[in-house]
Amino acid sequence: MNLLTKRPHIVFFVFAVITFMLGFNANGGIDINIHDTYFVMSNYHFATLISILFGIIGLIYWIVKKVNGNLSKRLNLIHVTLTFGGIFLILILNEFKPKSFEIDTLSKYDFNENLEMIVYLISIIIILVQIIFPINIINGIRKRNKTSG
């Protein structure tokens, strides 16, 4: 718990390296359908993008810690746990998706639709929780300026 609240940069650096290394082993791709348009990205490029984002977030956390910014431990904990907890939850839920495209009954279709909706909602939560990061950084820098002035 101490690592998540006092040194979140280490967590982001570790997961940046892990994500980058897993990207070398990733086959296939991600395709997002929006109306009649498909956006396709290979898993390797997606893993590289995510690892770069984790690295940037970790670097910003590290810089703020080095300039003695007073980050909120609660906001650090919320940001780190919802980001990585949500990612792990999505990975676990994706294992429940049927591997074949054959849908025998209506219940399998409903289950797949509900599972997909849950994954989308978790993804939206992960994206929205990233707003906590700049809020925490700004508050930490503001607290530092108030105490040093």
PyMOL commands that set and color helices and strands:
alter all, ss='L'
color gray80, all
select helices_A, chain A and resi 2-6+8-24+43-66+73-94+106-129+132-148
alter helices_A, ss='H'
color red, helices_A
select strands_A, chain A and resi 29-34+37-42
alter strands_A, ss='S'
color yellow, strands_A
deselect
rebuild
show_as cartoon
